[in-house]
Amino acid sequence: MAPMIRREHDAERALGEQFSAFRPGDASASRRQEAFTLFAEAGLPTRRIESWHYTDLRGLVREALPPAPEPDAETVAQARERLQAHEVPGAARIVVLDGSFRPELSDLSALPAGVTVRSVLDALATGDLDADLAAAQKLGAPESMLALNAAFLQGGAMVEVAEGARIDTPVELVLLLSGRAPAATYDRSFVKLGRGAALTLVERHAALGGAKSLTATVVVAAIGDGAALEHLVRVDGLGPQALHLGTTLVRIGAEAKFESTTLVATGGVTRRQSYLEFVGENSTSHLYGVSLLDGRAHADTTLIVTHTAAHCESRELFKHILDGEATGIYQGRVVVAPGAQKTDGKMLSKCIFLGEGANMYNKPELEIFADDVVCGHGATVGALDEDQLFYLRARGIPLREAQALLLEAFAAEAVDTVSVDAVKDEMVARVGQWLRQHGR
C-alpha cells in the first residue's frame, strides 16, 4: 500500500513564508528552526488525528494571520485603562500584551516575598530553564501547535516561587490582545514551585478589540514535592472571530497538589488542552470547568492525565451550558502506567441544552496498565429537569427565575472550590450575567 501524501495547505505554506521572514533578534534561531520543522512535518491538526477529531484546525484556519507587531503607545495606553477597570484585589499583576511580556503594564512591585518574575525570552536565551520545567515542556510533544508556538514565540513570563514560600495573595497573569487588526500571538509562560511552596495563579484572557485573531498560549508548570498550585483560568470577551488555543503542561511531584478551574464564556473557537503527569507518589489533581456557549461558538476541552507514580488521585468535572448552534466537546483520558498502583482517577462531564440546535460530544477514555486501581468516567446530556422546575414553581417561583436558579446551581458546582473569593464571585456573577442575556 502506497504511503499517504499530505498536501500542503495554503495557510501552512503562508506560515512557512512568515517563518522565513521572522527575525526575533535573539540567540534562539536553531531552537526555533527545529520547532518549525516539527510543525511543517505534521502540519495543522485535522480530524484524522483522534484528539483533534471534533476540532479540525486545518479546516478552520483558512489563512495565516501575521504575528502581532509590537504594540504602539496608543495600544499600551488603552491596555492600561482596561487593566485598571478589572483588578483582582490584592493580586500582583503580570501582563502579556499581544504575545510579549510588558513590565510597564505589570505590577511587579506588588509581588510577595519569595516570588520572582522575569521575561521568558531572557530565561530561554541564557539557557536558564529548570530541569523540571524542561521535562514538563515535553509533555505535549509532538503536538504540532506546541511546535508552532515554540517557533514563533513572542514572549511570556517566568514565575518562580522559592522553596517553602506559601503565597497567600494571588498572582494574576493577564494575556491581553489589542484586537485592532487581524493578527496571531504566540506566548509561553513558565511557573516553577519549589519544594513545599504554594501559589494561586489567575490566568485571564481578554481583547481590547474584536479583530480576527489566533492565540496560541502555553503555560508550563513544575510543582515540587509538597507544593500546591491553584490555577484559575478565565477566557472571556474574545469575539466571534477569535481562535483561542490554550495549552497547560503540568508536572506534579510527590505529595503535591494541583487545582484548576476554567471558565469559558466567549464566541469563536476555543480549545483548552491540558497534559498532566504525576511523577511523585501521594499527590492529587482536581480539574474543574464551566463553558457557556451560544450562537455558533465552539469550545473543546481535552485533558490527558498520566499517572506514572503510585498512590495518586485525579478528579475531572466539567459543565457545559449550550444555546443556539453552539458546540461543546469534552475529551478526557486517564492513563495509568505500569507500577502506578493505588491510582484513583475519575472524570465526569455534564451538559444542559437550552435549545435544540446545539451539539455536545463526550469522549472519555481509560488506559490502565496496573491492576490495583479505581478509575471511572461518566457523562450526562439533557435539558433542565422538568420535575425540579415543577417543584420550584409549585412554591411560587416564576418559571424564568426557577430556570436561572437551576442553571446557576448546575454551574456553581464546578467553581465552588475556588479559594480566591473575588475570583469565585466574579465567575458566579459572569454565569448569572450570561444567563440573563439569554432570557433564562
C-alpha positions in Angstrom: 0.0 0.0 0.0 1.5 3.4 -1.0 2.1 5.8 1.8 -0.4 8.7 2.1 1.0 12.0 1.0 -0.1 15.1 2.9 -0.9 18.0 0.6 0.3 21.4 1.9 -2.4 23.7 3.0 -2.5 27.4 1.9 -2.2 28.5 5.5 0.7 26.1 6.1 2.5 27.5 3.1 2.0 31.0 4.3 3.2 30.1 7.8 6.4 28.8 6.2 6.9 32.1 4.4 6.2 34.0 7.6 8.8 32.0 9.5 11.4 32.5 6.8 10.9 36.3 7.3 10.7 36.0 11.1 13.7 37.7 12.8 13.2 37.5 16.6 16.6 39.2 17.3 17.8 36.7 19.9 20.0 33.6 20.0 17.2 31.1 19.5 17.4 30.6 15.8 18.4 26.9 15.9 15.7 26.1 18.5 13.0 27.9 16.6 14.1 26.2 13.3 13.9 22.8 14.9 10.4 23.6 16.2 9.1 24.8 12.9 10.5 21.7 11.1 8.4 19.6 13.5 5.3 21.7 12.7 6.0 21.6 9.0 6.2 17.8 9.0 2.9 17.3 10.9 1.0 20.4 9.6 -2.2 21.8 11.1 -4.2 19.2 13.1 -7.1 17.6 11.2 -9.9 15.3 12.2 -7.7 12.4 11.2 -5.8 13.0 14.4 -8.0 11.4 17.1 -7.6 14.1 19.7 -8.5 16.8 17.2 -11.4 14.9 15.6 -14.0 17.4 16.7 -11.9 20.5 16.1 -10.5 20.3 12.6 -7.9 23.1 12.7 -6.8 22.6 9.1 -10.4 23.3 8.1 -10.9 26.2 10.4 -7.6 28.1 9.6 -8.1 29.3 6.1 -5.4 32.0 6.3 -2.2 32.5 8.2 -2.6 35.6 10.3 0.6 37.6 10.7 2.3 37.7 14.1 1.1 40.6 16.1 3.5 43.6 15.9 5.0 45.4 18.9 2.1 47.4 20.5 2.3 51.2 19.9 1.9 53.8 22.6 -1.9 54.2 22.0 -2.4 50.5 22.4 -0.4 50.4 25.6 -2.5 53.3 26.9 -5.7 51.5 26.1 -4.4 48.4 27.8 -3.5 50.3 30.9 -7.0 51.8 31.1 -8.6 48.4 30.6 -6.5 46.8 33.3 -7.3 49.4 35.8 -11.0 48.6 35.4 -10.5 44.9 36.0 -8.4 44.3 39.1 -8.3 41.3 41.4 -8.0 42.9 44.9 -4.5 42.3 46.4 -3.2 40.4 43.4 0.2 41.1 41.8 -0.3 41.5 38.1 1.8 40.2 35.2 0.8 41.5 31.7 1.4 39.9 28.3 0.1 42.2 25.6 -0.1 40.8 22.0 2.2 38.0 23.0 5.0 40.0 24.6 5.8 40.5 28.3 5.2 44.1 29.3 6.8 45.1 32.6 5.5 48.7 32.4 1.9 47.4 32.5 2.7 44.8 35.2 2.6 45.4 38.9 5.9 43.7 39.8 6.4 45.8 42.9 3.4 44.1 44.5 5.0 40.6 44.2 5.1 38.9 47.6 8.4 37.9 49.0 9.5 34.6 47.6 8.1 35.2 44.1 10.2 36.4 41.2 9.1 37.2 37.7 11.2 37.8 34.5 10.9 37.7 30.8 10.7 34.1 29.5 12.7 35.2 26.4 15.6 36.3 28.7 15.5 33.0 30.5 15.5 30.9 27.3 18.2 33.0 25.7 20.6 32.2 28.6 19.5 28.5 28.7 18.3 29.1 32.3 15.5 26.6 32.3 14.9 24.4 35.3 15.2 20.7 34.6 11.7 20.0 35.9 10.3 22.8 33.7 12.2 21.4 30.7 10.6 18.0 31.4 7.2 19.5 31.8 7.6 21.3 28.5 7.9 17.9 26.7 4.6 16.5 28.0 2.6 17.5 24.9 5.2 16.5 22.3 5.0 16.0 19.4 1.8 18.1 19.2 2.2 20.4 16.1 0.6 23.5 17.6 3.0 23.4 20.5 5.8 23.3 18.0 4.3 26.3 16.1 4.1 28.2 19.4 7.8 27.5 20.1 8.8 28.5 16.6 7.1 31.9 16.7 7.4 32.5 20.4 7.0 36.2 21.1 7.3 36.2 24.9 5.8 35.3 28.2 6.7 35.4 31.9 8.8 33.2 34.0 7.3 32.9 37.5 9.3 31.2 40.2 8.3 30.6 43.8 11.0 29.9 46.3 11.2 26.7 48.3 8.9 26.8 51.3 7.2 30.1 50.3 3.4 29.9 51.0 2.0 32.8 49.0 -1.4 33.9 50.3 -2.1 36.6 47.7 -2.8 35.6 44.1 -0.6 36.3 41.2 -2.6 37.4 38.1 -1.3 36.6 34.6 -3.3 38.8 32.1 -3.0 37.7 28.4 -4.4 40.6 26.5 -5.0 41.1 22.8 -5.2 44.6 21.2 -7.6 43.2 18.6 -7.2 46.3 16.4 -6.1 44.3 13.3 -6.1 40.6 12.3 -3.1 39.0 14.0 -1.7 35.9 15.6 0.0 35.8 19.0 2.3 33.1 20.4 3.2 33.3 24.1 4.6 30.8 26.6 4.8 31.2 30.4 6.6 29.1 33.0 5.6 28.5 36.6 8.1 26.8 39.0 7.1 25.9 42.6 9.9 24.9 44.8 9.6 22.2 47.5 6.8 23.0 49.9 5.7 26.2 48.1 2.1 27.3 47.4 0.7 29.7 44.9 -2.6 30.8 43.3 -2.2 31.8 39.6 -5.1 33.6 38.0 -4.9 33.4 34.2 -7.1 35.8 32.3 -7.6 36.2 28.5 -9.3 39.2 27.0 -9.2 41.5 24.0 -9.5 45.3 23.5 -11.0 45.0 20.0 -12.8 42.4 18.0 -10.5 41.8 15.0 -9.8 38.3 13.8 -7.2 36.6 15.9 -5.4 33.4 16.5 -4.0 32.9 20.0 -1.6 30.1 20.8 -0.9 30.3 24.6 1.1 27.8 26.6 1.6 27.6 30.4 4.2 25.2 31.7 4.2 24.3 35.4 6.5 22.2 37.6 5.2 21.6 41.1 7.8 20.5 43.5 7.4 17.9 46.3 4.9 19.0 48.9 3.9 22.1 46.8 0.5 23.3 45.8 -0.6 25.2 42.7 -4.1 26.6 42.2 -4.7 27.7 38.6 -7.8 29.7 37.8 -8.4 30.5 34.1 -11.0 32.8 32.5 -11.4 33.0 28.8 -13.9 35.8 28.2 -14.5 38.8 26.0 -13.0 37.3 22.8 -15.1 37.9 19.8 -16.7 35.6 17.3 -13.6 35.9 15.0 -11.3 34.6 17.7 -9.5 31.3 17.6 -8.1 30.6 21.0 -5.7 27.6 21.6 -4.6 27.3 25.2 -2.3 24.5 26.5 -1.4 23.7 30.1 1.5 21.4 30.8 1.9 20.3 34.4 4.5 18.0 36.1 3.4 17.1 39.6 5.9 16.0 42.3 5.4 13.8 45.4 2.8 14.8 48.0 1.9 17.8 45.8 -1.4 19.3 44.8 -2.8 20.9 41.6 -6.2 22.5 41.4 -7.5 24.1 38.3 -10.8 25.8 37.4 -11.6 27.2 34.0 -14.5 29.4 32.8 -15.0 29.8 29.1 -17.7 32.3 28.0 -16.7 33.6 24.6 -17.6 33.4 21.0 -15.5 32.0 18.2 -13.5 28.8 18.6 -11.8 27.8 21.8 -9.7 24.7 22.6 -8.2 24.3 26.1 -6.0 21.3 26.4 -4.1 20.1 29.4 -1.3 17.5 29.8 -0.6 16.4 33.4 1.8 13.8 34.7 2.2 12.5 38.3 5.9 11.8 38.8 5.8 11.5 42.6 3.6 9.5 44.9 0.6 10.6 47.1 -0.3 13.6 45.0 -3.7 15.0 43.9 -5.1 16.8 40.9 -8.6 18.3 40.7 -9.7 19.9 37.3 -13.0 21.8 37.0 -14.5 23.8 34.2 -17.6 25.6 33.0 -18.3 26.5 29.4 -21.1 29.0 28.5 -21.7 28.8 24.7 -24.2 30.4 22.4 -24.5 31.3 18.7 -22.0 29.2 16.7 -19.4 29.2 19.5 -17.2 26.1 19.7 -15.3 25.0 22.8 -13.1 22.0 23.1 -11.8 20.7 26.4 -9.1 18.0 26.0 -7.4 16.5 29.0 -4.7 13.9 29.3 -3.7 12.9 32.8 -0.9 10.4 33.2 -0.4 8.5 36.4 3.3 7.5 36.4 3.6 7.3 40.2 1.6 5.2 42.7 -1.0 6.4 45.3 -2.2 9.5 43.3 -5.7 10.8 42.8 -7.2 12.8 39.9 -10.6 14.2 39.5 -12.2 16.0 36.5 -15.6 17.7 36.5 -16.7 19.8 33.5 -20.0 21.5 32.9 -21.4 22.9 29.7 -24.5 25.1 29.1 -25.3 25.3 25.4 -27.6 27.6 23.4 -28.2 28.4 19.7 -26.0 26.2 17.5 -23.0 26.0 19.8 -20.8 23.0 20.1 -19.2 21.7 23.3 -16.6 19.0 23.4 -15.1 17.1 26.3 -12.3 14.6 25.7 -10.7 13.2 28.9 -8.1 10.5 29.0 -6.6 8.9 32.2 -3.5 6.8 31.6 -2.3 4.6 34.4 1.2 3.4 33.8 2.6 0.0 34.9 3.6 0.3 38.5 1.2 3.2 39.3 -0.8 1.1 41.8 -3.5 2.5 44.1 -4.4 5.1 41.4 -7.8 6.8 41.9 -9.0 8.5 38.8 -12.5 9.8 37.9 -13.9 12.1 35.3 -17.4 13.5 34.7 -18.9 15.7 32.0 -22.4 17.2 32.3 -24.2 19.3 29.7 -27.5 21.2 29.6 -29.1 22.3 26.4 -31.1 25.5 26.3 -32.2 24.9 22.7 -32.4 22.2 20.1 -29.7 23.3 17.7 -26.6 22.7 19.9 -24.3 19.8 19.9 -22.2 18.1 22.7 -19.5 15.5 22.1 -18.1 13.4 25.0 -15.2 11.0 24.7 -13.8 9.7 28.0 -11.0 7.2 27.9 -9.2 5.0 30.3 -5.9 3.3 29.6 -4.9 1.2 32.5 -1.7 -0.9 32.8 -1.8 -1.5 36.5 -4.1 -4.0 38.4 -4.8 -2.3 41.7 -6.6 0.9 40.7 -10.0 2.6 41.0 -10.9 4.5 37.8 -14.2 5.6 36.3 -15.9 8.0 34.0 -19.4 9.3 33.2 -21.3 11.8 31.0 -24.8 13.3 31.0 -26.5 15.4 28.4 -30.0 16.8 28.5 -32.4 19.7 29.3 -33.4 21.1 32.6 -35.2 18.6 34.8 -39.0 19.2 34.5 -39.6 17.7 37.9 -37.2 20.2 39.5 -38.8 23.0 37.7 -42.3 21.9 38.8 -41.0 21.7 42.4 -39.8 25.3 42.4 -42.8 26.6 40.5 -45.2 24.9 43.0 -43.6 27.0 45.6 -44.4 30.3 43.9 -41.1 30.8 42.0 -41.7 32.1 38.4 -40.5 30.0 35.5 -37.6 32.1 34.4 -36.3 32.5 38.0 -36.7 28.8 38.5 -34.7 28.1 35.4 -32.0 30.5 36.4 -31.7 29.0 39.9 -31.2 25.5 38.5 -28.7 26.6 35.9 -26.7 28.7 38.4 -26.6 25.8 40.8 -25.6 23.5 37.9 -22.6 25.7 37.0 -21.7 26.6 40.6 -20.7 23.1 41.5 -17.6 23.5 39.2 -16.5 26.8 40.7 -17.3 26.3 44.4 -13.8 25.1 45.1 -12.1 28.4 44.0 -10.2 29.7 47.1 -10.0 33.4 46.0 -13.3 34.9 46.9 -13.0 37.8 44.5 -12.4 35.4 41.6 -15.1 33.0 42.6 -17.6 35.9 42.9 -16.6 37.1 39.5 -17.1 33.7 37.9 -20.5 33.3 39.6 -21.5 36.8 38.5 -20.5 36.1 34.9 -22.6 32.9 34.9 -25.6 34.9 36.1 -25.0 37.7 33.5 -24.7 35.2 30.7 -28.0 33.5 31.7 -29.8 36.8 31.9 -28.6 37.7 28.4 -30.2 34.5 27.2 -33.5 35.1 28.8 -33.1 32.3 31.4 
